[in-house]
Amino acid sequence: MNILVFSAHADDETLGAGGYLLKAAQERHTIGWFNFTNKTVEYGYDIDEVSMRNLEINMVRESYEFDFFFDFGLQPAKLDIYPRAFLVEKVSEQIEHFRPNIVLVPFAYDAHSDHQIASDVVISCTKSFRVSSINEILIMEIISETDYGKRCFCPNYFVDITGFIDKKIEIMKIYKSEIKSAPFPRSEDKIRALASFRGAAINSFYAEAFKVFKIIER
């Protein structure tokens, strides 16, 4: 299976589906990552901050051993300034290139507007008559965004990540500017707590939860 995760910002892929991706890689599936935004000097970030973020992304890529990676490099917190047709065209190009069977996207009602736009754009690019390879579209739960969204996230698809929670947290710690001490939501304690809570729903120690947008049995 070809599995493609979309992140509005680097770290969404790990918060939302880190355990899922690690498990898929262990099972010899092909995994890819499409990241919408990144820090650049042109966007007002200093050179050290830009260098650190690119180093973090490269380390995360190596940790998952992604088979495919595309960094759109758009301005963080500014996806609303880009024409929707431009976003759809570029996302469609990469979907056509990778030909995923499973797509993972942020929740369209997350608190962050970048998440909302990324979700809407990807979903609009995955219609079956346009991309016949896609059998599953799963909506991710991203702590600190999904739980503050406009609508309740009600998961109906769970993945046991008991054997992968430690590695997920290890990878998340690569993002030094994004993870802090509890009670900050993107902390080791809270990431583990959410996974423990979701695990209780399926009688496992740790799980990631998703909402099914579409599943096609062929």
N, C-alpha and C positions, 0 to 999 in steps of 0.2 A: 504494500500500500504506500502511496505517496501522501504524506501528511504535511500541510502547509499552515503555519501559524502566522497571524497578522498582529502586529503590535503598533499602537499609535506612538508609543515611546518605548525605547529600549528599557526593559524590565517588566513590561506587561506580559511578555511571552513566558517569563519565569514565574511571576506571581499567578498568572492565570492557568498555565498549563505545563509548568516545569516538570512535575512528576509524570504527567501523561507523555511528554516528549522523551524523557529518559527511559520510560518503560517501552515506548514504541521503538526507540533506537536499540534497546536490548533485544527486542523481538525481531530485529533486522528489517524494520520498515524504513523507508526513505523519508527523512524529515527535512523540511525547509522553513525558512524564516524570512518574512517580508516586514521590514521596519519602516514606518512612515516618516518619522522626524528624527533630526539629529542636531547637535550643537555645532555651529560654525562661527568663525570670527565675523563673517558677514551678518550674522544674526545678533551680534552684540556680545558674544561670549569671548572671554580672554583665551589666549592661545594655550595656556596651561589647562584650562577647563576643557577645551576642545580635545587636546591631546589625551587627557585622562579618559574622557568619554569614549574616544575611539579605541583606546587600549582596553577599556572595560568590555566593549562590544566584541573585540577580537578574542578576548579571553573567554567570554561567554560562548561565542561560536565554537571555540576549540573544546570547551567543556561538554557541550552537547554533541559535538562532531556533526554539525549540520552538513547535509549534502548539498544544500542550496541556500544562498543568502542574497537578499537584495535590500540595500539601504536607499530609500527614496530621498532622504536628506532634506526634507522639507522643514519649515520653521516650526519649532515646538510652540504649542498653544495658539497656533495661527492657521490651522488647516482650513478655517473658514474663509481665508483670503484667496484661496486657490479656486479657479473655475472647476465646477463639478465634472464637466466633460473631460478636462485635463486629467483629473484624478482617476476617473473611470478608465480612460484610455491606457494610462500607465499600469494600473493594477491589472487590467485585462491582458496586457502584453505579457506580464510575468506569470499570470495564471495559465495562459496558453503555453508558455515556455515550460513550466514545471508540470503541468497536467496533474493537479492533485486529485486524490480520491476522497480525502477528508480535509475540511477547512475549519480552522479555529479562529473565531473573531471576538472582539470585545462586545460588550452588551450595549445596545443602541441607546439605552437610557442611563448610562453611567453619568456621574456628575461632570466629568471633564468633556468639554465640547469636542476635543480631538478624538476621543473614544467614540462619541456619537457619529461623527463624520466618517471615521475609518470604518465603522461597522456598516453604515448605510452604503458607502461606496463599494465595499467588498460584496455585500449581499446583492447589490445591483449587478455585479459582474459574474454572478454564479448561477444564473438561470440555466436550467437543464438543457434548453435548446441551444444555448451558446457554448456551454462547457459540459459535454456529456460524461466526462470522466468523474465528476463529483458525485459521490454517493452519500456523503454526510456533511452537514454544516452544524457545528456545535458552537454555542455562545459561552464565552469564558466568564468566570467570576474573578474580578481583579480587586483585591482588598484595597480599601481607601477610596475607591471610585464607585464600584458597583453597589456597595452598601450605603452610599450617599446619593444614589440616583433618584430619578423622578418616579420610577416604578419598582415594585418589588421584584427581585430576582428569585424565581421559583424553580430550582433545578429539578431535572427529571432524568439525568444521566450522570452516573457516578463512576469514578475510576479509582480502584484501590492503589494507593501510592505508598503503602507502608514501607516497602523496601527502597523507596526513593526520596523520602521526605528529607533525610539528612543531606543528600546530594543537592536537592532543590535549594535548601537553605544555604548550603556552601556556595552555590552559584549566585544566589541572590546577594550574598555578601561581597561579591565582586563589584557590585554597584555601590561604592562607598558613600556616594552623596545621596543615595536613595534609601538606605536602610539605617535606622537609628534604634536607640534603646526604647523598650516599652515604657509607657503605654502608647508610643507612636505606632500607628497601625502597620506600617511596613517595618516591623521588627521581627526578630527571630521568634520571640514569644507569641506574637499575634498571628504570624504566618502558621506556626505550628498549631496554635489553638484553633484556627479556622479549619485546618486539615483534620484535626482531631474531631471537631464538631461534625464535619461532613462525613468522617469515617463512621461515626455513630449511626448514621442513617443506613449504612450497609453492613453493619457488624464487622467493621475493620478498625484498625488503630488510626489510620490516616487515609484520607481520600481527597480528590479534587472533584468539584461539582460543576456540571455544565447544564445548559438548557438546549434541548434539541430544537433547531430551526427546521431541519429536514433530514430525513433518512430515506434512502431509496434502496429497496431490495431488488437486485437484478437477477 
